[in-house]
Amino acid sequence: MMVYSWVFVAATPDFECQLPVDYRVPDERECKTYKKSISLKECQHCYFTMENNSLQACKNYSFNRQYYIKTLVEEWSMVCDRLTFKTSVQMIFFTGFMVGSTILGILADNILPESPRWLMSKGRFDDAEIILKNIAKQNKRYFDQDEFERLKGEQKSIAQNIVYYGVAQSTGSWPFDPYVSFGASALVELLAYILVHIILKKTGRKIPYCLFAVIYSIVALLVLPVQSFTMKDSTGHKTAMFIINVTLKFLASASFAIILIYANELFPTNVRNTGLGLGGMVARKPIN
């Protein structure tokens, strides 16, 4: 929840410079002359033209309150020349996440039994069988000896994480209402988990994971023609980007759910939670 809350708590509403009396917004020529290293939009939002036609950095801003009453970005003016503060806040949060992942992960690893799949990957089939039989007994389920024999031949590892959190934390930048976007994101993630739960029992893990990853790559490439051949901020552009974003979130959630199960089973018990925690921490990179 803390990761997702960033979408709203640190959202950047549309803003403009509060112009001092008798000063004006710089025109395109002035921006290209004095601030050619930044975009025209950023120049006109972050600077104003003084009486001598020179540009001065804006100190006060007016924020659009269509979607947000107030965010950290507005409260601390983390825009323009103070944008780095937003990244710093997120880095501090994830530094704490890293410490927690390391310390608490090690503590948790000391109280867990070995993963049956990890034991099998190391050839310790007898130990894995004992644990699986105990799990089946505790859950009042039948232990399928034939299925266990089949599992002995499956020992492979895959890795993924950054894609999921990149898509998840970018929800606030999707077109249309950010609350509708977040709701759609949560809905497709739930649907992805339901689908994964259904298909894993029938098809295994490797084929669905690879399929979701390949389709994700193909859909992500569709952003290029949409950005190139549609007018920015037009209804068609927003609709196409919204559909692409929702589709990417579905595919990222599905592949992430599969790989999380895989990684949890393949890590040695004495570093399982530490490995998962550190992997997740590295993947949760700051997203402006």
C-alpha positions in Angstrom: 0.0 0.0 0.0 2.9 2.4 0.8 4.2 1.9 -2.8 0.8 2.6 -4.4 0.1 5.6 -2.1 2.9 7.4 -3.9 0.6 7.7 -6.9 -1.7 10.1 -5.0 0.4 11.5 -2.2 3.2 12.7 -4.5 1.2 13.3 -7.6 2.2 16.4 -9.7 -0.9 18.4 -10.6 -0.9 20.8 -13.5 0.7 24.1 -12.4 1.7 27.5 -13.6 3.9 30.3 -12.3 2.2 32.9 -10.1 3.4 36.0 -12.0 4.5 39.1 -10.1 2.8 42.3 -11.1 3.8 43.7 -14.5 5.7 40.5 -15.5 4.6 38.0 -18.1 4.9 34.4 -19.4 7.9 34.1 -21.7 7.1 33.5 -25.3 8.6 30.8 -27.5 11.4 32.9 -28.9 12.6 33.9 -25.4 12.5 30.3 -24.2 14.5 29.1 -27.2 17.0 32.0 -26.7 17.6 31.7 -22.9 16.4 28.3 -21.9 16.9 26.1 -25.0 18.0 23.1 -22.8 14.4 22.6 -21.5 11.1 22.2 -23.2 8.8 25.2 -24.0 6.2 24.0 -21.6 8.7 23.7 -18.7 10.1 27.1 -19.6 6.7 28.8 -19.5 5.7 27.1 -16.3 9.0 27.6 -14.4 10.1 31.1 -15.5 8.7 34.6 -16.1 9.9 37.5 -18.2 11.1 40.6 -16.4 10.9 44.2 -17.6 14.3 44.0 -19.2 13.2 40.9 -21.1 15.4 38.6 -19.1 14.1 35.4 -17.6 13.7 34.8 -13.9 13.0 31.5 -12.1 9.6 31.3 -10.6 9.3 31.0 -6.8 5.5 30.7 -6.3 3.1 28.4 -8.2 -0.6 27.9 -8.7 -1.7 24.3 -8.8 -4.8 22.8 -10.5 -7.1 21.3 -7.9 -9.3 19.4 -10.4 -8.2 16.0 -9.0 -6.2 16.7 -5.8 -6.9 19.0 -2.9 -3.2 19.1 -2.0 -0.2 16.8 -2.5 3.4 16.7 -1.2 4.5 18.2 -4.5 2.4 21.3 -4.0 3.1 21.6 -0.2 6.8 21.5 -0.7 6.9 23.1 -4.2 8.7 20.1 -5.7 8.6 21.3 -9.3 11.0 23.0 -11.7 14.3 23.6 -9.9 13.1 21.7 -6.8 12.1 18.5 -8.7 15.1 16.7 -7.3 13.5 16.9 -3.8 10.7 14.6 -5.0 13.2 12.0 -6.1 15.2 12.4 -2.9 12.0 11.7 -0.8 11.4 8.5 -2.7 15.0 7.4 -2.4 14.9 7.9 1.4 11.8 5.8 1.6 13.3 2.9 -0.4 16.5 3.2 1.6 14.4 2.3 4.6 12.7 -0.4 2.6 16.2 -1.9 1.8 17.2 -1.9 5.5 13.9 -3.6 6.4 14.2 -6.1 3.7 17.6 -7.1 4.8 17.1 -7.3 8.6 13.6 -8.6 8.7 14.3 -11.0 5.8 17.2 -12.6 7.7 15.0 -12.9 10.8 12.2 -14.5 8.8 14.6 -16.9 7.1 15.6 -18.4 10.5 12.1 -19.7 11.2 11.1 -21.2 7.9 11.4 -24.8 6.7 13.3 -25.5 3.5 11.4 -25.0 0.2 10.5 -28.3 -1.4 11.3 -27.0 -4.9 14.7 -25.8 -3.7 15.5 -29.1 -2.1 14.5 -30.8 -5.3 16.8 -28.5 -7.4 19.6 -29.6 -5.1 18.8 -33.3 -5.5 17.5 -33.7 -2.0 14.3 -35.5 -3.1 13.8 -37.5 0.1 13.8 -34.3 2.2 11.4 -32.6 -0.2 9.1 -35.5 -0.2 8.9 -35.5 3.7 8.0 -31.8 3.7 5.4 -32.1 0.9 3.8 -35.1 2.7 3.6 -33.0 5.9 2.0 -30.1 4.0 -0.5 -32.4 2.4 -1.3 -33.9 5.8 -1.8 -30.5 7.5 -4.1 -29.4 4.6 -5.9 -32.7 4.6 -5.0 -33.3 1.0 -3.9 -36.4 -0.9 -0.2 -36.6 -1.7 0.2 -37.6 -5.3 3.3 -39.7 -5.6 3.2 -39.7 -9.4 3.0 -36.0 -9.6 6.0 -35.7 -7.2 8.0 -38.0 -9.5 7.2 -35.7 -12.4 8.3 -32.6 -10.5 11.8 -34.0 -10.1 12.6 -33.1 -13.6 11.7 -29.4 -13.3 14.6 -27.3 -12.1 14.9 -23.8 -13.9 15.0 -20.2 -12.7 13.7 -16.9 -14.3 13.9 -13.3 -12.9 11.6 -10.2 -13.2 10.5 -7.3 -11.0 11.3 -3.9 -12.4 8.6 -4.1 -15.1 5.8 -4.6 -12.6 6.7 -1.7 -10.2 7.5 0.6 -13.1 4.0 0.1 -14.5 2.3 0.2 -11.1 3.9 3.5 -10.0 3.2 5.2 -13.3 -0.5 4.9 -12.9 -0.8 8.5 -11.8 0.5 9.7 -15.2 -2.1 7.8 -17.2 -4.6 9.9 -19.3 -8.0 10.8 -17.9 -9.0 11.0 -14.2 -6.2 9.5 -12.0 -8.7 7.8 -9.7 -10.4 6.1 -12.6 -7.0 5.1 -13.9 -6.0 3.7 -10.5 -9.3 1.8 -10.2 -8.8 0.3 -13.7 -5.2 -0.6 -12.8 -6.4 -2.4 -9.6 -9.2 -4.2 -11.5 -7.0 -5.6 -14.3 -4.4 -6.7 -11.7 -7.1 -8.7 -9.8 -8.2 -10.2 -13.1 -4.6 -11.2 -13.9 -4.2 -12.9 -10.6 -7.5 -14.9 -11.1 -6.3 -15.9 -14.6 -2.9 -17.0 -13.3 -4.5 -19.0 -10.5 -6.6 -20.9 -13.1 -4.0 -21.6 -15.8 -1.1 -22.5 -13.6 -2.8 -25.7 -12.5 -3.2 -26.8 -16.1 -0.2 -25.5 -18.0 2.7 -25.1 -15.5 4.6 -21.9 -15.1 7.3 -21.5 -17.8 5.0 -21.3 -20.8 2.5 -18.7 -19.4 5.3 -16.6 -18.0 7.2 -16.5 -21.3 3.9 -15.8 -23.2 3.0 -12.9 -20.9 6.5 -11.4 -21.2 6.6 -11.7 -25.0 3.1 -10.1 -25.4 4.1 -7.3 -23.0 7.1 -6.5 -25.2 4.9 -6.3 -28.3 2.3 -4.1 -26.7 4.9 -1.8 -25.3 6.2 -1.2 -28.8 2.8 0.1 -29.8 3.5 3.2 -27.8 5.9 4.4 -30.6 3.3 4.6 -33.4 0.7 6.1 -31.1 3.1 8.9 -30.0 4.2 9.5 -33.6 0.9 9.5 -35.5 -1.6 10.8 -33.1 -2.0 14.4 -31.8 -0.8 14.7 -28.2 -3.7 15.3 -25.7 -6.3 14.5 -28.3 -9.1 12.1 -27.4 -7.8 9.4 -29.7 -4.3 9.7 -28.2 -5.5 9.5 -24.6 -7.8 6.6 -25.4 -5.1 4.6 -27.1 -2.5 5.3 -24.4 -5.1 4.3 -21.7 -5.8 1.0 -23.4 -2.1 0.3 -23.8 -1.4 1.1 -20.2 -4.2 -1.1 -18.9 -3.0 -4.0 -21.1 0.6 -3.6 -19.9 -0.6 -3.6 -16.3 -2.5 -6.8 -16.9 0.5 -8.5 -18.5 3.0 -7.2 -15.9 0.8 -8.3 -13.0 0.3 -11.8 -14.5 4.0 -12.4 -15.2 5.0 -10.9 -11.8 2.6 -13.3 -10.0 4.1 -16.3 -11.7 7.7 -15.3 -11.1 7.1 -14.5 -7.5 5.9 -18.0 -6.9 8.9 -19.4 -8.8 11.5 -17.3 -6.9 9.9 -18.1 -3.6 10.3 -21.8 -4.2 13.8 -21.7 -5.7 15.6 -19.5 -3.2 17.4 -21.5 -0.4 15.5 -21.1 2.8 18.3 -19.4 4.7 18.2 -16.5 2.2 14.7 -16.8 0.8 13.0 -13.7 2.4 16.3 -11.7 2.2 16.6 -12.5 -1.5 13.0 -11.7 -2.3 13.1 -8.5 -0.2 16.3 -7.2 -1.8 15.1 -8.1 -5.3 11.9 -6.2 -4.7 13.8 -3.3 -3.3 16.1 -3.0 -6.3 13.0 -3.2 -8.6 11.2 -0.4 -6.8 13.2 2.4 -8.5 12.2 6.0 -8.0 9.6 7.1 -10.6 9.0 10.8 -11.0 
